[in-house]
C-alpha cells in the first residue's frame, strides 16, 4: 500500500489523524487517576479544557465511559476552524455511543469567548450520563485571567510545551483553585525517525529542530515534560501521578498490505512538514541537505517503512487552595 504526500495540509486533519496515535500513547495509570478524581467531584463535575482542538479528548472520555453521571464541560481553542470542526464531529460521535444530542441553537456564548467566532452548546444524554458542553473560540490565557468562574479539573493536552513557563501555568491554575489538572502528551525532548539516513546528520537535525522550538518571540520548550514538576510547584500545585506517553507510529500488516493505521500516514507527512518549515532557513544546516532528508523520509512513509517515536509525559495533580 502506497501513501503519497497530500496536496495541502490542514490543522484539523492533523488533529484527527493523531487521535489514534494519542490513544495508544496515553499513560493508563495517569488517566485512571484523573478519572478517579472526577468520580469524587460533587455533581455536576466541572471540567475546562484549553487548546481543545477538534474535541478529540472529550470524544475519548465519552468512548471510555470515563466521565461521571453529571458533567459540565467547557472547551476552548484559539483556532475558530477547530471549534467549527468540533461542532460537526461531536454530535455524530456522541450518537454513535448511544447519546441523544440536544443542540442549543441561537445562543451566542459569552464569558470570555471571542465574539463573532464559532461557538456552540449541546447537551449529550444517556441513561447513565448527562454532559452539558459549552465550546467557543478563545485564547486560553486571557480567558483564564478574565473569567470569574471556577472548575474542578483543567485539561491541557499537548499544550504546555508550546506555552512554557510557570507564570502561564499559574494563570491556568487560577481556574481550578483546590481542584485538579490533567496535562497529557507534554513533549519531552526526544524524537526519532527510524531508520536513520545518516546518524550524525539525523542527530544534528533533531538538535536544530529542538533549538528552533526555543527561538522566536513565542518560544516552545522541548523539555517541558521533564520540567513540569518544578513548574507545577512554582505555579501552586503538586504532581500526584506522572508517566510516559510516547508517540510510536509504525507500519502494520493489514488486508491491503503493510501500512499505517487510520490516517497515521498523513500524521507523519504533517510532522515532516513541521520539520521542513522549521529547518529550511536554519543557518547551521544546508538547505539542500534538509530537502534531501525530508524527501527520503516522505518516500519511506509512502513505502510504509518509516517509524516515528517522540517522547512525551502525562501528569495529573492537584492545585492548591488560594
Secondary structure as the mmCIF struct_conf table of DSSP 4:
data_model
#
loop_
_struct_conf.conf_type_id
_struct_conf.id
_struct_conf.beg_label_comp_id
_struct_conf.beg_label_asym_id
_struct_conf.beg_label_seq_id
_struct_conf.end_label_comp_id
_struct_conf.end_label_asym_id
_struct_conf.end_label_seq_id
BEND BEND1 UNK A 7 UNK A 8
HELX_RH_AL_P HELX_RH_AL_P1 UNK A 11 UNK A 17
TURN_TY1_P TURN_TY1_P1 UNK A 18 UNK A 18
HELX_RH_AL_P HELX_RH_AL_P2 UNK A 19 UNK A 25
BEND BEND2 UNK A 26 UNK A 26
HELX_RH_AL_P HELX_RH_AL_P3 UNK A 28 UNK A 39
TURN_TY1_P TURN_TY1_P2 UNK A 40 UNK A 40
BEND BEND3 UNK A 41 UNK A 41
HELX_LH_PP_P HELX_LH_PP_P1 UNK A 42 UNK A 42
BEND BEND4 UNK A 43 UNK A 44
STRN STRN1 UNK A 45 UNK A 50
BEND BEND5 UNK A 51 UNK A 51
TURN_TY1_P TURN_TY1_P3 UNK A 53 UNK A 54
BEND BEND6 UNK A 55 UNK A 55
HELX_RH_AL_P HELX_RH_AL_P4 UNK A 56 UNK A 63
TURN_TY1_P TURN_TY1_P4 UNK A 64 UNK A 65
BEND BEND7 UNK A 67 UNK A 67
BEND BEND8 UNK A 69 UNK A 69
STRN STRN2 UNK A 70 UNK A 77
BEND BEND9 UNK A 78 UNK A 78
HELX_RH_AL_P HELX_RH_AL_P5 UNK A 80 UNK A 96
TURN_TY1_P TURN_TY1_P5 UNK A 97 UNK A 98
STRN STRN3 UNK A 100 UNK A 103
TURN_TY1_P TURN_TY1_P6 UNK A 105 UNK A 106
HELX_LH_PP_P HELX_LH_PP_P2 UNK A 107 UNK A 109
BEND BEND10 UNK A 111 UNK A 112
HELX_LH_PP_P HELX_LH_PP_P3 UNK A 113 UNK A 114
TURN_TY1_P TURN_TY1_P7 UNK A 115 UNK A 116
BEND BEND11 UNK A 117 UNK A 117
STRN STRN4 UNK A 119 UNK A 126
TURN_TY1_P TURN_TY1_P8 UNK A 127 UNK A 128
STRN STRN5 UNK A 129 UNK A 137
HELX_RH_AL_P HELX_RH_AL_P6 UNK A 140 UNK A 146
BEND BEND12 UNK A 152 UNK A 152
STRN STRN6 UNK A 153 UNK A 156
TURN_TY1_P TURN_TY1_P9 UNK A 157 UNK A 158
TURN_TY1_P TURN_TY1_P10 UNK A 160 UNK A 162
BEND BEND13 UNK A 163 UNK A 163
HELX_RH_AL_P HELX_RH_AL_P7 UNK A 166 UNK A 173
HELX_RH_3T_P HELX_RH_3T_P1 UNK A 174 UNK A 176
TURN_TY1_P TURN_TY1_P11 UNK A 177 UNK A 178
BEND BEND14 UNK A 179 UNK A 179
STRN STRN7 UNK A 180 UNK A 182
BEND BEND15 UNK A 185 UNK A 185
STRN STRN8 UNK A 186 UNK A 194
BEND BEND16 UNK A 195 UNK A 195
BEND BEND17 UNK A 197 UNK A 198
HELX_RH_AL_P HELX_RH_AL_P8 UNK A 199 UNK A 214
BEND BEND18 UNK A 216 UNK A 216
TURN_TY1_P TURN_TY1_P12 UNK A 217 UNK A 218
TURN_TY1_P TURN_TY1_P13 UNK A 222 UNK A 223
HELX_RH_AL_P HELX_RH_AL_P9 UNK A 224 UNK A 235
TURN_TY1_P TURN_TY1_P14 UNK A 236 UNK A 236
STRN STRN9 UNK A 237 UNK A 244
STRN STRN10 UNK A 247 UNK A 249
STRN STRN11 UNK A 252 UNK A 254
TURN_TY1_P TURN_TY1_P15 UNK A 255 UNK A 256
STRN STRN12 UNK A 257 UNK A 259
BEND BEND19 UNK A 261 UNK A 261
TURN_TY1_P TURN_TY1_P16 UNK A 262 UNK A 263
HELX_RH_AL_P HELX_RH_AL_P10 UNK A 264 UNK A 279
TURN_TY1_P TURN_TY1_P17 UNK A 280 UNK A 281
TURN_TY1_P TURN_TY1_P18 UNK A 283 UNK A 284
BEND BEND20 UNK A 285 UNK A 285
HELX_RH_AL_P HELX_RH_AL_P11 UNK A 287 UNK A 303
TURN_TY1_P TURN_TY1_P19 UNK A 304 UNK A 304
STRN STRN13 UNK A 307 UNK A 319
#
